[in-house]
Amino acid sequence: MVILNFKKSSIGNLVYYKIPSFEETGLVKHGFSTRLGGVSSAPLYSLNLGTKKNDKKENIFKNYTLLSQALEIPIEHMVFSDQVHGDKVLKVDKSHRANNLFSNNKIVGVDGLITEEKEVALVTFYADCVPLFFIDPVQKAIGLSHAGWKGTISKIGQKTLYQMIKYFSTKPEDCLVAIGPSIGSCCFEVGGEVIEQINLNFVNPKQYYTLKDNGKYMVDLWKLNQDQLIEMGVQLKNITISDICTKCNKEIFFSHRGDNGNTGSLAALLQLI
């Protein structure tokens, strides 16, 4: 396992993160946003990318324009997920690109996107949940999935790979995968109902959580996602974990728990060159 804080980059006040192993392939443009460098007002200060948030359209458009310019990913290339904390993964192409940021989404109920087409930028949204980035450098295909705790337990990481195998003849051992900034085991406290689901769906489940004195549990979503990828055949050395907790760093990232639910949206973006 390669544990690297995603490489911090900035242009002016705009701050975003990149994945060193992905950059080295020369195959993609990509990034993971922070809350810094945009124009939205508190509590969405300042780079809110959620179009369903209580934010002015002109602010959201300006924020996308700033990030688009920084990553060199045109807005008109973007395909937006319509996340429901599920495990559905969709193969997308140029026909799925949004006409504009605020048009009716052509995608419904999808938490994972895959493509082998250039000029198709995958976009998924976060405010504590786990971003999963995939590159198959052999078949030149990519994937991007939103793994909330429900998606993690439903193994959306594995299901993303299954779809890449189905459509692109991907071999998991060839893939590079990155687990992005999200809530860490330091901060992800849950009740027994979540633990029951982990116990039902994972081998040796006690390695993924710790019981606290208050009867709650601290859960490691990063390891849950890592191990299901390894089970599929992804090589340990090809998995990068950011090791950045969004709640601990809520001054840099939007955090649903850190901001008591009143927060903006971060975005992960990934496009083949």
C-alpha positions in Angstrom: 0.0 0.0 0.0 1.2 3.5 -0.9 0.2 6.0 1.7 0.7 9.4 0.3 -1.1 12.6 1.1 -2.6 13.6 -2.2 -0.3 16.2 -3.7 -1.6 19.7 -2.7 -1.8 22.2 -5.6 -3.0 25.7 -5.8 -3.7 28.5 -8.3 -4.3 31.8 -6.6 -6.6 31.0 -3.7 -7.9 27.8 -5.3 -6.6 24.7 -3.5 -7.1 21.2 -4.9 -5.4 17.7 -4.6 -3.9 15.4 -7.1 -2.7 11.8 -7.1 1.0 11.3 -7.8 0.6 7.8 -9.2 -2.1 8.9 -11.6 -0.1 11.9 -12.8 2.8 9.6 -13.6 0.7 7.6 -16.1 0.3 10.6 -18.3 -3.2 9.2 -19.2 -5.5 11.5 -17.2 -6.4 14.9 -16.0 -7.8 14.8 -12.5 -8.3 16.4 -9.1 -10.1 16.5 -5.8 -11.4 19.8 -4.7 -11.3 21.6 -1.4 -13.6 24.2 0.0 -10.9 26.9 -0.7 -10.7 29.4 -3.5 -14.3 29.9 -4.6 -16.9 32.6 -4.4 -19.8 31.0 -2.3 -20.8 32.5 1.0 -20.9 30.8 4.4 -21.8 28.1 5.3 -20.9 27.0 1.7 -17.7 29.0 1.9 -16.2 29.0 -0.6 -15.8 26.4 -3.5 -19.2 24.8 -3.3 -19.7 22.5 -6.3 -23.1 21.1 -5.3 -25.8 22.2 -7.7 -28.5 21.1 -5.3 -27.2 23.2 -2.5 -28.8 26.5 -1.4 -26.3 28.5 -3.4 -26.7 31.1 -6.1 -26.3 29.6 -9.6 -23.8 32.3 -10.6 -21.6 31.3 -7.6 -21.7 27.6 -8.5 -20.9 28.4 -12.2 -18.0 30.6 -11.2 -16.7 27.9 -8.9 -16.8 25.3 -11.7 -15.1 27.7 -14.0 -12.2 28.2 -11.6 -11.7 24.5 -11.0 -12.2 23.7 -14.7 -9.4 26.2 -15.6 -7.1 24.8 -12.9 -7.5 21.2 -14.0 -7.8 22.0 -17.7 -11.0 20.0 -17.8 -13.8 21.8 -19.8 -17.2 22.1 -18.1 -18.8 20.9 -21.3 -16.9 17.5 -20.9 -18.3 16.8 -17.5 -20.7 13.9 -16.7 -22.3 14.3 -13.2 -23.4 11.4 -11.0 -26.8 11.5 -9.3 -25.8 9.9 -6.1 -28.2 8.0 -3.8 -25.7 6.2 -1.5 -26.2 3.1 -3.5 -24.0 0.8 -5.5 -25.1 1.3 -9.1 -22.2 1.8 -11.6 -22.9 3.2 -15.1 -20.8 3.1 -18.3 -20.9 6.6 -19.8 -19.9 8.3 -23.0 -20.2 11.7 -24.7 -24.0 11.4 -24.9 -24.1 11.6 -21.0 -22.4 15.0 -20.8 -24.7 17.6 -19.3 -25.9 20.4 -21.6 -25.1 22.8 -18.7 -24.5 22.6 -15.0 -28.2 23.1 -14.1 -29.9 21.0 -16.8 -31.8 17.9 -15.9 -29.3 15.2 -15.3 -29.4 12.3 -17.8 -28.2 10.0 -15.1 -30.5 8.9 -12.2 -29.6 6.9 -9.1 -25.9 6.3 -9.9 -23.0 6.4 -7.5 -20.2 5.1 -9.9 -19.2 6.1 -13.4 -16.8 4.4 -15.8 -15.7 5.3 -19.4 -13.0 4.5 -22.0 -13.8 7.7 -24.0 -11.7 10.8 -24.1 -13.3 14.2 -23.5 -15.7 12.6 -20.9 -14.9 13.9 -17.5 -16.4 11.8 -14.6 -17.6 13.9 -11.7 -18.7 12.6 -8.2 -19.5 14.6 -5.1 -18.5 14.4 -1.4 -18.6 15.8 2.1 -17.1 13.0 4.2 -17.9 9.9 2.0 -15.1 8.0 0.3 -14.0 8.9 -3.3 -12.6 5.9 -5.2 -10.5 6.7 -8.3 -9.6 3.9 -10.9 -7.3 3.8 -13.8 -6.7 0.8 -16.1 -3.5 1.9 -17.8 -3.5 -1.1 -20.1 -7.0 -0.9 -21.6 -7.0 2.9 -21.0 -10.2 3.1 -19.1 -11.2 5.0 -15.9 -13.7 4.8 -13.1 -14.9 7.1 -10.3 -17.2 6.0 -7.5 -18.8 7.5 -4.4 -18.5 5.1 -1.4 -20.6 6.2 1.5 -20.9 3.7 4.3 -23.8 2.1 2.6 -21.9 1.9 -0.7 -18.8 0.7 1.0 -20.7 -2.2 2.7 -22.4 -2.9 -0.6 -18.9 -3.1 -2.1 -19.3 -0.5 -4.8 -15.5 -0.6 -5.3 -15.7 -4.2 -6.4 -18.8 -3.5 -8.5 -16.9 -0.7 -10.3 -14.2 -3.2 -11.2 -16.7 -5.8 -12.3 -18.2 -3.2 -14.7 -14.7 -2.3 -16.0 -14.0 -6.0 -16.5 -17.3 -6.4 -18.4 -17.0 -3.5 -20.7 -13.2 -2.9 -21.0 -11.7 -6.3 -20.4 -9.9 -4.8 -17.4 -7.7 -6.9 -15.2 -7.7 -5.7 -11.6 -4.0 -6.5 -11.2 -3.3 -3.9 -13.8 -5.3 -1.1 -12.1 -4.2 1.9 -10.1 -6.7 2.8 -7.4 -6.8 5.8 -5.1 -8.9 6.3 -1.9 -9.3 10.0 -1.5 -9.9 12.5 1.4 -12.9 11.4 3.5 -13.9 10.8 7.0 -11.3 8.7 8.9 -11.6 6.1 11.6 -10.7 8.9 14.0 -14.1 10.5 13.4 -16.5 8.0 11.9 -18.6 7.1 14.9 -21.6 4.7 14.2 -24.2 2.6 16.0 -24.7 -1.1 16.1 -26.8 -1.1 12.9 -23.8 -0.3 10.8 -21.7 -2.9 12.6 -24.3 -5.5 11.9 -23.9 -4.9 8.2 -20.1 -5.0 8.3 -20.3 -8.3 10.2 -22.6 -9.7 7.6 -20.6 -8.6 4.5 -16.9 -8.8 5.5 -14.5 -11.6 6.6 -12.8 -10.9 10.0 -15.1 -7.9 10.5 -13.7 -6.8 13.9 -10.5 -5.5 12.2 -12.6 -2.7 10.7 -14.0 -1.1 13.9 -13.3 -0.3 17.5 -15.9 -0.3 20.4 -15.9 2.9 22.4 -16.9 3.3 26.1 -20.1 5.0 25.1 -21.3 1.9 23.2 -20.6 3.4 19.8 -18.1 2.2 17.3 -15.3 3.9 15.2 -15.2 2.5 11.7 -12.4 2.4 9.2 -14.0 3.0 5.8 -10.5 3.3 4.1 -9.5 -0.2 5.1 -13.0 -1.6 4.2 -12.6 -0.2 0.7 -8.9 -1.2 0.4 -9.5 -4.8 1.4 -12.4 -5.4 -1.0 -10.2 -4.1 -3.8 -7.4 -6.4 -2.9 -9.9 -9.3 -2.8 -10.7 -8.5 -6.4 -7.0 -8.7 -7.4 -5.8 -5.1 -7.2 -2.2 -5.1 -6.0 -1.5 -3.6 -2.6 1.3 -1.5 -4.1 -1.1 0.0 -6.6 -3.5 1.4 -4.0 -2.9 5.0 -2.8 -4.7 6.2 0.4 -4.8 9.9 1.0 -4.8 9.5 4.8 -6.6 12.8 5.0 -9.7 13.0 7.2 -12.3 15.6 6.0 -13.8 16.1 9.4 -10.4 16.7 11.1 -9.7 19.2 8.3 -13.1 20.8 8.0 -11.4 24.2 7.5 -10.0 22.8 4.2 -12.8 20.3 3.2 -16.6 20.3 3.4 -17.6 17.9 6.1 -21.2 16.8 6.6 -20.4 15.7 10.2 -18.0 18.5 10.9 -20.5 21.1 9.8 -23.6 19.4 11.3 -25.1 18.8 7.9 -25.0 22.4 6.8 -22.2 22.3 4.2 -21.3 22.4 0.6 -20.0 19.7 -1.8 -16.5 18.7 -2.8 -16.0 17.0 -6.2 -13.7 14.4 -7.6 -12.9 14.7 -11.4 -11.2 12.3 -13.7 -10.8 12.4 -17.5 -8.8 10.5 -20.0 -6.4 12.6 -22.1 
